[in-house]
Amino acid sequence: MKRRQIFTTIILVIIAFSSGIFVNEQNFFRAYWKTKTMLNDISIINPALAKKIFPNFVTTIQNKEQSLNEIPLQDNRNPLSFFVAGHVYGNINKDEFHPSMSLVTNVQRINELNPDMVVLLGDMVMKSTNREFLNVEDNLLGYFTMPVFNVVGNHDVLDRKIYENRYGKTVYSFIFKNYLFLFLDSNQKICKLTEEQYQFISDEISAAESQDSIEGIHLFVHHVLFMDYDAESKEKIFSPNSDCGDTNAFTTFIDEVLVPLSKQVPIYIYSGDVGANQSRLSPYYETIPGESIYMFATGLGNSEDDSALYVHEEEDQLIVSAYSLKGKEMLPIERYDFSYWETQKAIADSE
């Protein structure tokens, strides 16, 4: 770490502690982020002054080493666990500035679960401006006591330069607790993955295969690329938040690459572009019969049905559970399949 970065971090820590907040780790991170937000606000008003005083306070995150909130991953030797939420800014029908309140009000409960990490499935903000990202940092990210990672949504990278300057690369991976985590960007080519990303996935999988200890693969992408968007086939009568049109390239990739691989290790695919429109589709579950490929979609809409996913190992099995953010009783995740949402649509149409 460069001297200036060390100096900046020390200053932030001193200011945070000088606020008189010594109660617990969560309050410390809250003070740290409030201080950092204040400095970022200075950069908006007078960037030259901010750079002169704190030349490195806006950290460009290297995702393999640091999370959005700069808390590092730590292998505490406990079984793997993480929390997953999508479409974080909430209500699509309003000009939402704050992250979804259903998630904000559950931060303490999530912290009490003590997962290894929180994974956001994109659309942290409605508009990718420094001001909106600062708001998310100050009102959401800064309250988590574990690292937070994001797979970018289309709203996050409306101004790609701003996002990447703040948080770094949008395509990255790491191996943690014997699982390969892959974070993809379905916005470089709207609703699709680029050829470079398909090659990246293949390369990372090949490298992971050389490690006999790999127990599974978690793949995160904002758009629901595993669903059939072909309107003519009428096979799927629902739609996520975005109409992506033809997704044959991704389904072909699943058939040709992931299905054979799933005979060796299970593969889990998570998407977050759901929950905001009347179709809901959150949570959604799909699998390929006879194969160890499990696909999920989850997203928020600031509604009474808002939920997320809690992924955890239990007795050497990985369990994915639907987690209500409104205190409702949830069904086993496998129940939220196509037939479930078909029934829900029929009920809604009859009312």
C-alpha positions in Angstrom: 0.0 0.0 0.0 1.3 3.4 -0.9 2.2 5.9 1.8 -0.6 8.3 0.8 -3.2 5.4 1.0 -1.9 4.5 4.4 -2.1 8.1 5.6 -5.6 8.5 4.2 -6.8 5.3 6.0 -5.2 6.4 9.3 -7.0 9.8 9.1 -10.3 8.1 8.4 -9.9 5.8 11.3 -8.8 8.6 13.7 -11.8 10.7 12.7 -14.2 7.8 13.1 -12.9 6.9 16.6 -12.8 10.6 17.6 -16.6 10.6 17.0 -16.8 8.8 20.3 -18.1 5.6 18.8 -16.4 2.7 20.5 -19.4 0.4 21.2 -19.0 -2.3 18.5 -17.7 -3.1 15.1 -20.9 -2.2 13.3 -20.9 1.4 14.8 -17.2 1.7 13.9 -17.9 0.9 10.2 -20.9 3.3 10.3 -18.6 6.1 11.5 -15.9 5.2 9.0 -18.4 5.4 6.1 -20.0 8.6 7.2 -16.5 10.2 7.3 -15.7 8.8 3.9 -19.0 10.1 2.5 -18.3 13.5 3.9 -14.9 13.5 2.1 -16.6 12.4 -1.1 -19.1 15.2 -0.9 -16.1 17.6 -0.7 -14.9 16.1 -4.0 -18.1 16.9 -5.7 -18.1 20.5 -4.4 -14.3 21.1 -4.9 -12.5 18.2 -6.4 -9.2 20.0 -6.6 -9.3 20.8 -2.8 -10.3 17.2 -2.0 -7.5 15.7 -4.1 -5.0 18.1 -2.5 -5.9 17.2 1.1 -6.8 13.5 0.6 -5.3 12.4 -2.8 -6.4 8.7 -2.4 -9.6 8.8 -0.4 -11.7 7.6 -3.3 -10.3 4.1 -3.5 -10.4 2.1 -6.7 -11.4 -1.3 -5.5 -9.5 -4.4 -6.8 -12.4 -6.8 -6.5 -10.4 -9.9 -6.0 -9.0 -8.4 -2.8 -11.6 -6.0 -1.6 -15.4 -5.6 -1.5 -17.6 -2.6 -2.2 -17.4 -1.6 1.4 -13.7 -2.5 1.6 -14.2 -5.2 4.2 -12.0 -8.2 3.2 -13.3 -11.8 2.9 -12.2 -13.8 5.9 -12.1 -17.6 6.1 -13.4 -18.2 9.6 -13.4 -22.0 9.1 -17.2 -22.0 9.5 -19.3 -23.6 6.7 -19.9 -21.3 3.7 -22.8 -18.8 4.0 -23.8 -15.7 2.1 -26.8 -13.5 1.5 -28.1 -12.6 -2.0 -30.4 -9.6 -2.9 -31.3 -8.2 -6.3 -32.7 -5.0 -7.8 -31.5 -3.1 -4.8 -32.9 0.4 -5.5 -36.5 -0.9 -5.1 -39.6 0.6 -6.6 -39.4 0.8 -10.4 -42.4 3.2 -10.6 -40.8 6.0 -8.6 -37.7 8.0 -8.9 -36.1 6.1 -6.0 -33.0 7.8 -4.6 -32.5 5.5 -1.6 -31.9 1.8 -1.6 -35.0 -0.4 -1.0 -36.2 0.1 2.6 -37.1 -3.5 2.9 -33.4 -4.3 2.6 -32.1 -1.3 4.7 -34.4 -2.2 7.6 -33.0 -5.8 7.6 -29.3 -5.0 7.8 -29.2 -5.8 11.5 -30.9 -9.1 11.0 -28.5 -10.0 8.2 -25.5 -9.0 10.3 -26.8 -11.3 13.1 -26.8 -14.2 10.6 -23.1 -13.5 10.2 -22.8 -14.7 6.6 -19.3 -14.6 5.0 -20.5 -12.0 2.5 -23.5 -10.2 0.9 -23.9 -10.4 -2.8 -26.0 -7.8 -4.6 -27.3 -8.8 -8.1 -27.2 -5.3 -9.6 -29.2 -2.1 -9.9 -27.9 -0.7 -6.6 -29.0 2.7 -7.9 -31.5 4.1 -10.4 -29.0 6.5 -11.9 -25.3 5.9 -11.9 -24.2 9.2 -10.3 -21.6 9.8 -7.6 -24.4 11.2 -5.4 -26.5 8.1 -5.7 -23.6 5.8 -5.1 -22.6 7.8 -2.0 -26.1 7.5 -0.8 -26.0 3.7 -1.1 -22.7 3.6 0.7 -23.9 5.8 3.5 -27.3 4.2 4.0 -26.6 0.6 3.2 -23.1 -0.6 2.5 -21.6 1.1 5.5 -23.9 -0.7 7.9 -22.9 -4.3 6.9 -20.3 -5.9 9.0 -19.2 -8.3 6.3 -17.9 -7.7 2.7 -20.4 -6.8 0.0 -19.9 -7.7 -3.6 -22.0 -6.6 -6.6 -22.7 -7.9 -10.1 -23.6 -4.8 -12.1 -27.0 -4.1 -13.4 -27.9 -1.8 -16.3 -28.7 1.1 -14.0 -25.3 0.8 -12.2 -23.4 1.4 -15.4 -25.5 4.0 -17.2 -22.3 5.9 -16.6 -19.8 3.1 -16.7 -16.8 5.3 -16.0 -18.3 6.5 -12.6 -19.0 2.9 -11.5 -15.6 1.6 -12.5 -13.8 4.6 -11.0 -15.5 3.9 -7.7 -15.5 0.1 -7.5 -13.2 -1.3 -10.2 -13.7 -4.2 -12.6 -17.2 -5.5 -13.4 -16.0 -9.0 -14.4 -14.0 -10.8 -11.7 -13.8 -14.0 -9.7 -12.3 -15.6 -6.6 -12.2 -18.9 -4.9 -13.5 -19.0 -1.4 -14.1 -21.9 1.0 -13.6 -24.3 -1.9 -16.1 -22.6 -4.2 -15.5 -20.7 -7.4 -17.4 -17.3 -7.5 -17.8 -15.7 -10.9 -19.2 -12.2 -11.3 -20.3 -11.3 -14.8 -21.4 -8.2 -16.7 -24.4 -8.6 -18.9 -24.3 -4.8 -19.8 -21.2 -4.6 -21.9 -23.4 -6.2 -24.6 -26.9 -5.5 -23.4 -28.6 -8.6 -22.0 -25.8 -10.8 -23.3 -22.3 -11.9 -22.4 -19.4 -11.0 -24.6 -17.2 -13.6 -26.2 -14.4 -12.4 -23.9 -16.6 -13.2 -20.9 -17.4 -16.7 -22.1 -13.7 -17.2 -22.5 -13.1 -15.8 -19.0 -15.6 -18.2 -17.5 -14.0 -21.1 -19.3 -10.5 -20.1 -18.2 -11.5 -19.6 -14.6 -13.3 -23.0 -14.5 -10.3 -24.7 -16.1 -8.0 -23.1 -13.5 -10.4 -24.2 -10.7 -10.6 -27.7 -12.0 -6.9 -28.1 -11.4 -7.7 -27.8 -7.7 -9.3 -31.0 -6.5 -10.8 -29.3 -3.5 -13.4 -27.2 -5.6 -16.8 -28.2 -4.4 -19.0 -26.1 -6.6 -19.4 -22.9 -8.8 -21.5 -19.8 -8.0 -22.2 -17.7 -11.1 -23.8 -14.2 -10.7 -25.3 -12.2 -13.6 -27.8 -9.4 -13.4 -30.1 -10.3 -16.3 -32.1 -13.5 -16.2 -30.3 -15.1 -19.2 -31.4 -18.6 -18.4 -35.1 -17.9 -19.1 -36.7 -18.4 -22.5 -37.6 -14.9 -23.9 -38.9 -16.2 -27.2 -42.4 -14.8 -27.4 -43.4 -16.9 -30.3 -42.7 -20.2 -28.4 -45.1 -19.2 -25.6 -43.0 -21.5 -23.4 -42.6 -18.8 -20.8 -45.5 -16.4 -20.1 -43.7 -14.2 -17.6 -41.0 -11.6 -18.1 -38.3 -10.2 -15.8 -37.9 -6.5 -15.4 -36.0 -6.2 -18.7 -37.1 -7.8 -22.0 -33.8 -9.3 -23.2 -35.1 -11.0 -26.4 -33.0 -13.8 -27.6 -30.9 -15.5 -25.0 -29.9 -18.6 -27.0 -26.2 -17.9 -26.6 -26.3 -18.3 -22.8 -28.6 -21.4 -22.9 -26.2 -22.9 -25.5 -23.4 -22.2 -23.1 -25.3 -24.0 -20.3 -25.9 -27.0 -22.5 -22.5 -27.3 -24.0 -20.2 -26.2 -21.1 -22.0 -26.1 -17.8 -24.1 -29.3 -18.1 -21.0 -31.5 -18.7 -19.2 -29.7 -15.9 -22.1 -30.2 -13.5 -21.5 -33.9 -13.5 -18.3 -33.1 -11.5 -19.5 -30.2 -9.3 -22.8 -28.5 -8.8 -23.4 -25.2 -10.4 -25.5 -22.4 -9.1 -26.7 -19.4 -11.2 -28.1 -16.3 -9.6 -29.9 -13.4 -11.4 -31.4 -10.2 -10.0 -33.4 -8.5 -12.7 -36.8 -9.4 -11.3 -39.2 -8.2 -8.6 -40.0 -4.7 -9.7 -42.9 -5.3 -12.1 -46.2 -7.0 -11.7 -44.9 -10.4 -12.7 -42.7 -10.4 -9.6 -40.9 -13.7 -10.3 -39.1 -13.3 -7.0 -38.0 -15.7 -5.8 -37.8 -17.9 -8.9 -36.3 -21.4 -9.2 -35.4 -23.5 -12.1 -33.3 -26.6 -12.7 -32.4 -28.9 -15.5 -33.8 -32.4 -14.8 -31.2 -34.9 -14.0 -28.4 -32.3 -13.9 -26.7 -30.5 -11.0 -27.5 -27.0 -12.2 -29.7 -24.8 -10.1 -30.9 -21.4 -11.3 -32.4 -18.6 -9.1 -33.8 -15.1 -9.6 -34.4 -12.6 -6.8 -35.1 -8.9 -6.7 -36.8 -6.2 -4.7 -39.6 -3.8 -5.5 -40.3 -2.2 -2.1 -43.4 -4.4 -1.7 -44.8 -6.6 1.0 -43.5 -9.6 -0.9 -39.8 -8.5 -0.9 -37.5 -11.4 -0.3 -33.9 -12.4 -0.8 -31.8 -15.6 -0.7 -29.8 -17.1 2.1 -27.2 -19.6 0.9 -25.5 -21.8 3.5 -23.9 -25.1 4.1 -25.5 -27.5 6.5 -24.3 -31.0 7.2 -22.1 -30.9 4.0 -25.0 -29.8 1.9 -25.5 -26.4 0.3 -29.0 -25.1 1.0 -30.6 -22.1 -0.8 -33.5 -20.6 1.1 -36.0 -17.9 0.3 -35.6 -15.2 3.0 -38.6 -12.8 3.5 -37.6 -9.2 4.3 -41.2 -8.6 5.6 -41.4 -11.4 8.1 -43.5 -13.6 6.0 -43.3 -17.4 6.0 -41.6 -18.6 2.9 -42.0 -21.9 1.0 -39.0 -24.1 0.2 -37.1 -22.4 -2.7 -37.9 -25.4 -5.1 -41.6 -24.5 -4.8 -41.1 -21.1 -6.6 -40.9 -22.7 -10.0 -42.6 -22.0 -13.3 -45.9 -23.7 -12.2 -46.0 -21.6 -9.0 -45.8 -18.4 -10.9 -48.2 -19.7 -13.6 -50.7 -20.2 -10.8 -50.1 -16.8 -9.3 -50.7 -15.2 -12.7 -53.9 -17.1 -13.2 -55.1 -15.9 -9.7 -54.2 -12.3 -10.5 -55.9 -12.4 -13.9 -59.1 -13.7 -12.3 -59.3 -10.9 -9.7 
